[in-house]
Amino acid sequence: MPWQSLELPPLPVGILAATIRSARPDDHVSVRHANISFVEFLHERTGGALTPDEYGDVVEHGLFHGLGDWVFTSALYPDASWPEERYAAYRRSRHVHDGPARLMRELAPEFIELTATEILADGPDVVGLSTTFMQNVPCLALATALKRCEPSVVVVLGGGNCDGPMGAALHRAFPVLDYVVSGEGEQALLALLQALDAGAGRDSLASVPGLCWRDGERSVANPPASEPLDMDAVPTPRFDDWFEAVEGGLVREYVEPKLILEAARGCWWGMRKHCTFCGLNGSNMTFRSKPPQRVFSEIGDYVTRHQVLDVVMVDNIMDMGYISTLLPDLAATGWDLRLHYEVKSNLKRDHVRAMADAGVVHIQPGIESLSTRVLNIMAKGVDGVTNVRLLRDCEDLRVTTPWNYLYGFPGEEAEDYRSIIDQMPNLYHLQPPRIATRITVERFSPYHNDPGLGFAVRKPAAFYRHIYDLPAAQLIDLVYLFDSPAAGIEGEDEEALQRAVAAWQEAYVASTLRAERDGDALVITDRRVGREQAVHVLREPWQVRGYELLADGLGIESLLGRLVDEGFDVEREQLGSWSSWLLDQGLVFHDAGRFVAVATSDVPARVPVARWR
């Protein structure tokens, strides 16, 4: 259902369809891409006024305002006026632009009825709906229409929005849902289908892990599976039907189709130390990955089958073993791949180079901050100097790194930001944050699970009031995002960070800082916006070598030791004065007693950075 992205096939639906086709070959399984048909429906009904672009704006910007869910409240609550009244007040208080969404909302009921009619025309026994992010209300509206038209059809809901207590809460609140699967769905869905074959008896339903079902009028939530699913048990999905839908319709004129692949689940860093604000992998943090040769084969099969070179890996974090196994194999093929990967930000330059050689052109590194102290509060396991090093290496090696600057952590102080803001003009040649934003308390995060970490007072985020006609007590278990009194910086310090990030975004495209060897000298050419253009020439051998050593990020004592070990005659006082000069010229970034060289060593890529609207 909407609001799945238009440029990517729906991975969960593809995996579950492949699971059933493999285990139950006599069953007929069809997949419907209602997000694509919704876009085509909107375009037709509005004479072209609503295009895939307007749909994409809701996908990209609507999550934290519940905009996509609100569009379908007109179908879920057709006779109610409160969704419009409550959202009008919310919209004014949050300055939400919702013009196209309001027109979509007028048309949503008709679309739901058409979709239900088309699905029921095939005479299905079971209809499975997958929900993530803003898909709850669209799914609930469709389930309501299906059950109204054909009460005997079995409706099953699953997906990320059903994880943990959320699935049970949805099942309790909406009787149109016959079953809800919480957690990984492959084995649970097969077990449910077997139970339905056997007549859906109490004992058979009670044995399905993570299943929510009804014992008479009582909603029952089974315990989750005792062990996470091994990735070898996850089938490879096929997306031929999705490509047919895209290639044969309006959407193809607006998007460049991409492939999607899952190589791992869970988070190996989260198993060691859970980032305080992160709610991903809520019910199962255990990290599992496919063998690298299987991933290589799946990528090869996908790009050959569909003639598409853009591949989005949906893993929350890359298996670091792939750097020495999967990536060299991909690099050796000579394919012009464009891979997207989520990674941890403590990558070394050799890691980034291996990614670039293999066709990884886009990484999401979870940088989040440049302040070591704030990063420690987050439990990120990385420091500010290392994050700046990654930004520099990605600029060198032409790897895009979208990231957000997060703030609002309990225990942070204004000085944690002032020192970084003062140095941001020195980083204008590196890829800036897309946005500076206050964190939201997410379900499953340590901040949500442990009120003692700083968010003792929490309530469902305000936008849920214009989405669900439910008491607040029921929303507590159902929602993913929570409001809490602001922590950390506020007022002038918050505004200063916002201004500094905006200035960085404006200056990036026109800024460069490049270092290159000229014989024994190191020439650093400064063309950053806001600074007088300059050329710095380092001629002293210890300075040339010192700047090279600072590429990894070092403290003064460590740098001194390295230089002395290499035979350079340099004193501590000399090195201290020189490092101060480097900092004054903006040639290094400094935080928590460490310095890192920020000049790039190659002609840098100019990566367009979109400002958050």
C-alpha positions as CSV (number, residue, x, y, z in Angstrom):
1,M,0.0,0.0,0.0
2,P,1.0,3.6,-0.1
3,W,3.4,5.0,1.1
4,Q,6.1,2.6,-0.2
5,S,8.6,4.4,-2.4
6,L,7.9,4.2,-6.1
7,E,11.5,3.6,-7.2
8,L,12.0,0.4,-5.2
9,P,10.2,-3.0,-5.3
10,P,8.5,-4.0,-2.0
11,L,11.1,-6.3,-0.4
12,P,8.9,-7.8,2.5
13,V,6.0,-8.6,0.1
14,G,8.5,-10.1,-2.4
15,I,10.1,-12.3,0.3
16,L,6.8,-13.5,1.6
17,A,5.4,-14.3,-1.8
18,A,8.6,-16.3,-2.6
19,T,8.3,-18.1,0.8
20,I,4.8,-19.3,0.0
21,R,5.5,-20.2,-3.6
22,S,8.5,-22.3,-2.5
23,A,6.8,-24.1,0.4
24,R,3.3,-24.4,-1.0
25,P,3.6,-24.7,-4.8
26,D,-0.1,-25.6,-5.3
27,D,-1.2,-22.2,-3.9
28,H,-1.8,-19.3,-6.2
29,V,0.0,-16.2,-5.0
30,S,-0.4,-12.7,-6.5
31,V,1.2,-9.5,-5.5
32,R,-0.5,-6.1,-5.9
33,H,1.4,-2.8,-6.0
34,A,-1.2,-0.5,-4.7
35,N,1.3,2.4,-4.3
36,I,1.8,2.4,-8.1
37,S,-1.9,2.1,-8.8
38,F,-2.6,4.9,-6.3
39,V,-0.3,7.3,-8.2
40,E,-1.9,6.4,-11.5
41,F,-5.4,6.8,-10.0
42,L,-4.5,10.3,-8.6
43,H,-3.0,11.4,-11.9
44,E,-6.1,10.3,-13.8
45,R,-8.7,11.7,-11.4
46,T,-7.0,15.1,-11.2
47,G,-6.2,15.5,-14.9
48,G,-2.5,15.4,-14.2
49,A,-2.5,17.9,-11.3
50,L,-1.2,15.2,-8.9
51,T,1.9,13.4,-10.2
52,P,4.4,11.0,-8.8
53,D,6.3,14.0,-7.6
54,E,3.6,15.0,-5.2
55,Y,3.3,11.4,-4.0
56,G,7.1,11.4,-3.4
57,D,7.0,14.6,-1.4
58,V,4.6,12.8,1.1
59,V,6.9,9.8,1.2
60,E,10.0,11.9,1.9
61,H,8.7,14.6,4.2
62,G,5.4,13.3,5.8
63,L,6.6,10.6,8.3
64,F,7.1,12.8,11.3
65,H,3.8,14.5,10.8
66,G,1.8,11.4,9.9
67,L,0.8,13.0,6.7
68,G,0.5,9.8,4.6
69,D,-1.7,8.1,7.2
70,W,-3.9,11.2,7.5
71,V,-4.6,11.0,3.8
72,F,-6.4,7.7,4.3
73,T,-8.3,8.7,7.4
74,S,-11.1,9.7,5.0
75,A,-11.4,6.1,4.0
76,L,-11.0,4.5,7.5
77,Y,-13.3,7.1,9.2
78,P,-15.6,8.2,6.3
79,D,-18.2,10.0,8.4
80,A,-15.9,11.6,10.9
81,S,-14.9,15.3,10.9
82,W,-12.3,15.1,13.7
83,P,-9.4,14.1,11.4
84,E,-9.7,17.3,9.5
85,E,-10.4,19.5,12.5
86,R,-7.5,18.1,14.6
87,Y,-5.1,18.1,11.7
88,A,-5.9,21.7,10.9
89,A,-4.8,22.8,14.3
90,Y,-1.7,20.6,14.2
91,R,-0.8,21.8,10.7
92,R,-0.9,25.5,11.9
93,S,1.2,24.7,14.9
94,R,3.9,22.8,13.0
95,H,3.8,24.8,9.7
96,V,3.1,21.7,7.6
97,H,2.5,22.1,3.9
98,D,-0.3,19.7,3.0
99,G,-1.9,21.2,-0.1
100,P,-1.5,18.1,-2.4
101,A,-2.2,15.8,0.5
102,R,-5.6,17.4,1.1
103,L,-6.6,16.6,-2.5
104,M,-5.3,13.1,-2.1
105,R,-7.4,12.7,1.0
106,E,-10.6,13.6,-0.9
107,L,-9.9,10.8,-3.4
108,A,-8.6,8.1,-1.0
109,P,-12.1,6.5,-0.3
110,E,-12.8,5.9,-3.9
111,F,-9.3,4.4,-4.4
112,I,-9.8,2.0,-1.4
113,E,-13.1,0.8,-2.8
114,L,-11.6,0.2,-6.3
115,T,-8.7,-1.7,-4.8
116,A,-10.9,-3.9,-2.6
117,T,-13.1,-4.7,-5.6
118,E,-10.1,-5.6,-7.8
119,I,-8.6,-7.9,-5.1
120,L,-11.9,-9.6,-4.4
121,A,-12.5,-10.2,-8.1
122,D,-9.7,-12.9,-7.9
123,G,-11.6,-14.7,-5.1
124,P,-8.8,-14.8,-2.6
125,D,-8.9,-16.9,0.6
126,V,-6.3,-14.8,2.4
127,V,-5.1,-11.3,1.8
128,G,-1.8,-10.3,3.5
129,L,-1.0,-6.6,4.1
130,S,2.5,-5.3,4.9
131,T,2.8,-2.1,7.0
132,T,5.8,0.0,7.7
133,F,6.0,3.7,8.6
134,M,2.9,5.5,7.1
135,Q,1.1,2.4,5.9
136,N,-1.1,1.6,8.9
137,V,-4.2,3.6,8.0
138,P,-4.1,2.7,4.3
139,C,-3.9,-1.0,5.3
140,L,-6.6,-0.6,7.9
141,A,-8.9,1.2,5.4
142,L,-8.4,-1.6,2.8
143,A,-9.0,-4.3,5.4
144,T,-12.2,-2.6,6.4
145,A,-13.4,-2.5,2.8
146,L,-12.4,-6.1,2.2
147,K,-14.3,-7.4,5.2
148,R,-17.4,-5.3,4.5
149,C,-17.6,-6.6,0.9
150,E,-16.6,-10.2,1.7
151,P,-16.6,-11.1,5.4
152,S,-15.2,-14.6,4.8
153,V,-11.9,-13.4,3.4
154,V,-9.0,-13.8,5.9
155,V,-7.1,-10.6,6.4
156,V,-3.5,-10.8,7.9
157,L,-1.4,-7.8,8.8
158,G,2.4,-7.8,9.3
159,G,5.5,-5.7,9.0
160,G,7.6,-3.3,11.0
161,N,4.6,-1.5,12.4
162,C,3.5,-4.7,14.0
163,D,6.7,-5.4,15.9
164,G,6.5,-6.0,19.7
165,P,3.4,-4.6,21.4
166,M,2.3,-2.6,18.4
167,G,1.0,-5.7,16.6
168,A,-1.1,-6.8,19.5
169,A,-2.4,-3.3,20.0
170,L,-3.5,-3.1,16.3
171,H,-5.2,-6.5,16.6
172,R,-7.1,-5.4,19.7
173,A,-8.2,-2.1,18.3
174,F,-9.3,-3.2,14.8
175,P,-11.4,-6.3,14.6
176,V,-11.3,-6.2,10.8
177,L,-7.8,-7.7,11.2
178,D,-8.3,-11.5,11.6
179,Y,-4.6,-12.1,12.3
180,V,-1.5,-9.9,13.0
181,V,2.0,-11.3,12.7
182,S,4.5,-9.6,15.0
183,G,8.2,-10.1,14.2
184,E,9.8,-12.0,11.3
185,G,7.0,-13.3,9.1
186,E,8.5,-16.1,6.9
187,Q,7.9,-19.1,9.2
188,A,4.9,-17.5,11.0
189,L,3.0,-17.0,7.8
190,L,3.6,-20.6,6.7
191,A,2.5,-21.9,10.1
192,L,-0.6,-19.7,9.9
193,L,-1.5,-21.0,6.5
194,Q,-1.1,-24.6,7.7
195,A,-3.3,-23.8,10.7
196,L,-6.0,-22.4,8.3
197,D,-5.8,-25.5,6.2
198,A,-6.5,-27.5,9.4
199,G,-9.5,-25.4,10.3
200,A,-7.8,-22.7,12.5
201,G,-8.2,-24.6,15.7
202,R,-7.1,-23.0,19.0
203,D,-4.1,-25.3,19.5
204,S,-2.8,-24.8,16.0
205,L,-3.1,-21.0,16.2
206,A,-1.5,-20.9,19.6
207,S,1.6,-22.6,18.3
208,V,2.3,-19.9,15.6
209,P,5.2,-17.7,16.9
210,G,4.3,-14.0,17.1
211,L,0.7,-14.5,15.9
212,C,-2.2,-12.4,17.3
213,W,-5.5,-14.2,16.9
214,R,-8.9,-14.3,18.5
215,D,-10.2,-16.8,21.0
216,G,-13.8,-15.9,20.8
217,E,-13.9,-12.2,21.5
218,R,-10.5,-12.2,23.3
219,S,-7.4,-11.1,21.4
220,V,-4.5,-13.4,22.1
221,A,-0.8,-12.5,21.4
222,N,1.5,-15.5,21.1
223,P,5.1,-15.2,22.3
224,P,7.7,-14.4,19.6
225,A,9.9,-17.0,18.0
226,S,12.6,-18.2,20.4
227,E,15.3,-17.9,17.8
228,P,15.9,-15.4,15.0
229,L,15.5,-16.7,11.4
230,D,18.8,-17.7,9.8
231,M,19.4,-15.8,6.6
232,D,19.9,-19.0,4.7
233,A,16.2,-19.6,5.3
234,V,15.2,-16.4,3.6
235,P,14.3,-17.0,0.0
236,T,15.4,-14.8,-2.9
237,P,12.4,-12.7,-4.0
238,R,11.5,-12.1,-7.7
239,F,10.3,-8.7,-8.8
240,D,9.2,-9.3,-12.3
241,D,5.7,-8.2,-11.5
242,W,6.9,-5.0,-10.1
243,F,9.0,-4.1,-13.1
244,E,6.1,-4.9,-15.4
245,A,3.9,-2.5,-13.4
246,V,6.5,0.2,-13.5
247,E,7.6,-0.2,-17.1
248,G,4.0,-0.3,-18.4
249,G,2.7,2.8,-16.6
250,L,2.9,6.4,-15.7
251,V,5.5,5.9,-13.0
252,R,8.3,5.1,-15.4
253,E,8.3,8.7,-16.7
254,Y,9.1,10.0,-13.2
255,V,11.4,7.5,-11.5
256,E,14.5,5.5,-12.3
257,P,13.8,1.9,-11.0
258,K,16.3,0.5,-8.5
259,L,16.8,-3.0,-7.2
260,I,16.5,-3.9,-3.5
261,L,18.3,-6.6,-1.7
262,E,18.7,-7.8,1.9
263,A,22.0,-9.4,2.9
264,A,21.7,-9.1,6.7
265,R,19.3,-8.5,9.6
266,G,19.9,-7.1,13.0
267,C,22.9,-4.9,14.1
268,W,26.2,-6.2,15.2
269,W,27.0,-2.9,16.9
270,G,23.7,-2.8,18.7
271,M,24.4,-6.2,20.1
272,R,27.5,-4.7,21.8
273,K,26.1,-1.3,22.7
274,H,22.6,-0.1,21.7
275,C,22.7,3.5,20.5
276,T,20.5,5.4,23.0
277,F,18.1,7.0,20.4
278,C,17.8,4.1,17.9
279,G,14.6,2.1,17.7
280,L,15.5,-0.1,14.8
281,N,15.6,-3.9,15.2
282,G,13.2,-3.5,18.0
283,S,12.4,-7.1,18.9
284,N,15.4,-8.8,17.4
285,M,18.9,-7.2,17.4
286,T,20.7,-10.4,16.6
287,F,23.0,-9.8,13.6
288,R,22.8,-12.4,10.8
289,S,24.1,-12.2,7.3
290,K,24.0,-14.2,4.1
291,P,27.2,-15.9,2.8
292,P,29.0,-13.4,0.6
293,Q,28.9,-15.7,-2.4
294,R,25.1,-15.9,-2.2
295,V,24.9,-12.1,-2.1
296,F,27.2,-11.9,-5.1
297,S,25.1,-14.3,-7.0
298,E,21.8,-12.5,-6.1
299,I,23.2,-9.2,-7.2
300,G,24.5,-10.7,-10.5
301,D,21.1,-12.4,-11.1
302,Y,19.2,-9.2,-10.4
303,V,21.2,-6.9,-12.6
304,T,21.2,-9.4,-15.5
305,R,17.6,-10.2,-15.2
306,H,16.3,-6.6,-15.0
307,Q,19.2,-4.7,-16.6
308,V,19.3,-2.3,-13.7
309,L,22.6,-1.3,-12.0
310,D,21.3,0.6,-9.0
311,V,21.0,-1.7,-6.0
312,V,19.8,-0.6,-2.6
313,M,21.0,-2.8,0.3
314,V,18.5,-2.5,3.1
315,D,20.7,-4.0,5.8
316,N,20.8,-1.7,8.9
317,I,24.6,-2.2,8.9
318,M,27.1,-3.8,6.6
319,D,28.7,-7.1,7.5
320,M,32.3,-5.9,7.8
321,G,33.5,-9.3,6.5
322,Y,32.1,-8.3,3.1
323,I,34.9,-5.8,2.7
324,S,37.4,-8.5,2.1
325,T,35.0,-11.0,0.4
326,L,32.0,-9.6,-1.4
327,L,33.4,-6.2,-2.4
328,P,36.6,-7.5,-4.2
329,D,34.5,-10.0,-6.1
330,L,32.1,-7.2,-7.2
331,A,35.0,-4.9,-8.1
332,A,36.5,-7.7,-10.3
333,T,33.4,-8.0,-12.4
334,G,33.8,-4.6,-14.0
335,W,30.1,-4.0,-13.7
336,D,29.1,-0.3,-13.4
337,L,27.2,-0.9,-10.3
338,R,25.7,1.9,-8.1
339,L,25.2,0.3,-4.7
340,H,23.7,1.9,-1.6
341,Y,24.8,0.6,1.9
342,E,24.3,1.5,5.5
343,V,27.5,1.4,7.5
344,K,29.1,2.3,10.8
345,S,31.0,5.6,10.5
346,N,34.3,4.3,11.9
347,L,35.5,3.2,8.4
348,K,39.1,3.6,7.4
349,R,40.2,5.0,4.1
350,D,41.0,1.5,2.8
351,H,37.4,0.4,3.6
352,V,35.9,3.4,1.7
353,R,38.2,2.7,-1.2
354,A,37.1,-1.0,-1.3
355,M,33.5,0.2,-1.4
356,A,34.1,2.7,-4.1
357,D,36.0,0.1,-6.2
358,A,33.1,-2.3,-5.9
359,G,30.5,0.3,-7.0
360,V,29.3,1.5,-3.6
361,V,28.6,5.1,-4.5
362,H,26.2,5.9,-1.6
363,I,26.6,5.1,2.1
364,Q,24.5,6.0,5.0
365,P,27.0,6.1,7.8
366,G,25.0,7.3,10.8
367,I,27.4,10.2,11.6
368,E,24.8,12.1,13.6
369,S,27.2,14.5,15.3
370,L,30.8,15.8,15.2
371,S,31.1,16.2,19.0
372,T,32.8,13.3,20.7
373,R,31.1,14.1,24.0
374,V,27.6,14.0,22.4
375,L,28.5,10.8,20.4
376,N,29.5,9.2,23.7
377,I,26.1,10.1,25.1
378,M,24.6,8.4,22.1
379,A,26.7,5.3,22.7
380,K,27.8,5.5,19.0
381,G,31.2,4.0,19.6
382,V,32.9,6.6,17.5
383,D,34.3,10.1,18.0
384,G,34.0,13.4,16.1
385,V,37.4,13.3,14.5
386,T,36.7,9.9,13.0
387,N,33.4,11.2,11.6
388,V,35.1,14.1,9.9
389,R,37.8,11.7,8.6
390,L,35.0,9.7,6.9
391,L,33.5,12.8,5.4
392,R,36.8,13.7,3.9
393,D,37.6,10.3,2.6
394,C,34.1,10.0,1.0
395,E,34.7,13.4,-0.7
396,D,38.0,12.1,-2.0
397,L,36.6,8.8,-3.3
398,R,33.3,10.2,-4.7
399,V,31.0,8.4,-2.3
400,T,27.9,10.3,-1.2
401,T,27.2,10.3,2.5
402,P,23.7,11.6,3.4
403,W,23.6,12.3,7.1
404,N,21.6,14.3,9.7
405,Y,22.9,16.3,12.6
406,L,21.0,15.2,15.7
407,Y,20.6,17.1,18.9
408,G,18.5,17.2,22.0
409,F,20.2,14.5,24.0
410,P,19.9,14.5,27.8
411,G,23.2,15.6,29.3
412,E,24.5,17.5,26.3
413,E,25.7,21.1,26.8
414,A,25.8,24.2,24.7
415,E,29.6,24.0,24.5
416,D,29.3,20.6,22.8
417,Y,27.9,22.6,19.9
418,R,29.6,25.9,20.0
419,S,33.0,24.5,19.5
420,I,31.8,22.5,16.5
421,I,29.8,25.4,15.0
422,D,32.9,27.5,15.1
423,Q,34.7,24.9,13.0
424,M,31.9,24.2,10.5
425,P,33.2,26.8,8.0
426,N,36.4,24.8,7.9
427,L,34.3,21.8,6.6
428,Y,32.4,23.6,3.8
429,H,34.2,21.5,1.2
430,L,32.9,18.3,2.8
431,Q,29.3,16.9,2.4
432,P,27.1,18.7,4.9
433,P,24.2,17.4,6.9
434,R,20.8,17.3,5.1
435,I,19.2,18.7,8.2
436,A,19.8,19.5,11.9
437,T,17.0,18.1,13.8
438,R,15.9,17.3,17.4
439,I,15.7,13.6,18.2
440,T,12.3,12.0,18.7
441,V,11.9,9.2,21.2
442,E,11.4,5.9,19.3
443,R,9.9,2.7,20.6
444,F,12.5,0.1,21.4
445,S,15.3,2.6,21.9
446,P,17.1,2.8,25.2
447,Y,15.6,6.2,25.7
448,H,12.1,4.7,25.4
449,N,12.9,1.5,27.4
450,D,14.7,3.3,30.3
451,P,13.1,6.5,31.5
452,G,16.1,7.0,33.8
453,L,18.2,8.0,30.7
454,G,16.4,11.3,30.6
455,F,13.0,11.0,29.0
456,A,10.8,10.1,32.0
457,V,7.7,11.8,30.6
458,R,6.5,10.4,27.3
459,K,3.3,10.4,25.4
460,P,2.3,9.3,21.8
461,A,3.5,12.0,19.3
462,A,0.9,14.7,18.7
463,F,0.2,13.8,15.1
464,Y,-1.3,10.4,16.1
465,R,-4.4,12.3,17.5
466,H,-5.5,13.2,13.9
467,I,-4.8,9.6,12.7
468,Y,-6.6,7.3,15.1
469,D,-9.9,7.6,16.9
470,L,-8.5,5.7,19.9
471,P,-8.0,6.7,23.6
472,A,-4.6,7.7,24.6
473,A,-4.2,4.6,26.7
474,Q,-4.6,2.4,23.6
475,L,-2.2,4.5,21.6
476,I,0.6,4.0,24.0
477,D,1.1,0.4,22.8
478,L,0.3,1.1,19.2
479,V,2.6,4.0,18.2
480,Y,6.3,4.1,17.3
481,L,7.1,7.8,18.0
482,F,6.7,9.7,21.3
483,D,6.7,13.3,22.5
484,S,8.7,14.2,25.5
485,P,9.8,17.5,27.1
486,A,12.8,18.8,25.2
487,A,16.3,17.8,26.4
488,G,19.7,19.3,25.6
489,I,20.2,22.6,23.7
490,E,17.3,25.0,23.1
491,G,16.8,28.7,22.1
492,E,19.8,30.5,20.7
493,D,22.1,27.5,20.7
494,E,19.5,25.5,18.7
495,E,19.0,28.3,16.3
496,A,22.8,28.8,15.9
497,L,23.2,25.1,14.9
498,Q,20.4,25.4,12.4
499,R,22.0,28.5,10.9
500,A,25.4,26.9,10.7
501,V,24.1,23.8,9.0
502,A,22.2,25.9,6.5
503,A,25.3,28.0,5.7
504,W,27.3,24.8,5.2
505,Q,24.7,23.5,2.8
506,E,24.9,26.8,0.8
507,A,28.7,26.9,0.7
508,Y,29.4,23.2,-0.1
509,V,29.0,23.2,-3.9
510,A,31.4,26.1,-4.4
511,S,34.1,25.1,-1.8
512,T,37.3,23.1,-2.2
513,L,40.3,22.5,0.0
514,R,42.9,20.3,-1.8
515,A,46.3,19.1,-0.8
516,E,48.8,17.7,-3.3
517,R,52.5,17.0,-3.4
518,D,54.9,19.2,-5.3
519,G,58.3,17.5,-5.1
520,D,59.1,17.4,-1.4
521,A,56.6,20.2,-0.5
522,L,52.9,19.8,0.2
523,V,50.7,22.5,-1.4
524,I,47.2,23.1,0.1
525,T,44.9,25.2,-2.1
526,D,42.1,26.8,-0.2
527,R,39.0,27.8,-2.2
528,R,36.3,27.6,0.6
529,V,33.4,30.0,0.6
530,G,33.8,32.6,3.3
531,R,37.6,32.5,3.5
532,E,40.1,34.5,1.5
533,Q,41.5,32.3,-1.2
534,A,45.0,31.1,-0.2
535,V,47.7,28.6,-1.1
536,H,49.6,27.1,1.9
537,V,53.0,25.5,1.1
538,L,54.4,23.1,3.7
539,R,58.2,22.7,3.0
540,E,59.6,21.5,6.3
541,P,59.8,17.7,6.0
542,W,58.4,17.2,9.5
543,Q,55.4,19.4,8.6
544,V,54.7,17.5,5.4
545,R,54.9,14.2,7.1
546,G,53.0,15.5,10.1
547,Y,50.0,16.6,8.0
548,E,50.0,13.2,6.2
549,L,49.9,11.5,9.6
550,L,47.1,13.7,10.7
551,A,45.0,12.1,8.0
552,D,44.0,9.4,10.4
553,G,43.4,11.7,13.4
554,L,45.9,12.0,16.2
555,G,46.5,13.9,19.5
556,I,49.6,16.0,19.8
557,E,51.5,13.5,21.9
558,S,50.7,10.7,19.5
559,L,51.8,12.8,16.5
560,L,55.0,13.7,18.3
561,G,55.8,10.1,19.0
562,R,55.1,9.0,15.4
563,L,57.4,11.8,14.0
564,V,60.2,11.1,16.4
565,D,60.0,7.3,15.7
566,E,60.4,8.2,12.0
567,G,63.5,10.2,12.7
568,F,62.2,13.7,12.6
569,D,63.9,16.3,14.9
570,V,60.9,18.2,16.3
571,E,60.1,19.5,19.7
572,R,56.7,19.4,21.6
573,E,56.5,23.2,21.6
574,Q,57.1,23.4,17.8
575,L,54.4,20.9,17.2
576,G,52.0,22.7,19.5
577,S,52.5,26.0,17.7
578,W,52.2,24.4,14.3
579,S,48.9,22.6,15.2
580,S,47.5,25.9,16.5
581,W,48.4,27.5,13.1
582,L,46.7,24.6,11.3
583,L,43.6,25.1,13.3
584,D,43.6,28.8,12.8
585,Q,43.9,28.3,9.0
586,G,41.1,25.7,9.1
587,L,43.3,22.9,7.8
588,V,42.4,20.6,10.6
589,F,39.4,19.7,12.7
590,H,39.9,19.5,16.4
591,D,37.8,17.8,19.1
592,A,38.5,16.0,22.4
593,G,42.2,16.5,22.1
594,R,42.6,15.1,18.6
595,F,43.3,16.7,15.3
596,V,42.4,15.4,11.8
597,A,43.6,16.9,8.4
598,V,40.6,18.0,6.4
599,A,42.1,18.8,3.0
600,T,41.1,16.3,0.3
601,S,43.9,14.7,-1.8
602,D,42.1,14.4,-5.1
603,V,39.8,16.5,-7.2
604,P,36.7,16.3,-5.1
605,A,33.3,15.3,-6.3
606,R,30.6,18.0,-6.2
607,V,27.6,16.1,-4.7
608,P,24.3,18.0,-4.8
609,V,22.8,18.2,-1.3
610,A,19.1,18.9,-1.0
611,R,18.0,21.1,1.8
612,W,15.2,19.8,4.0
613,R,11.9,21.5,3.2
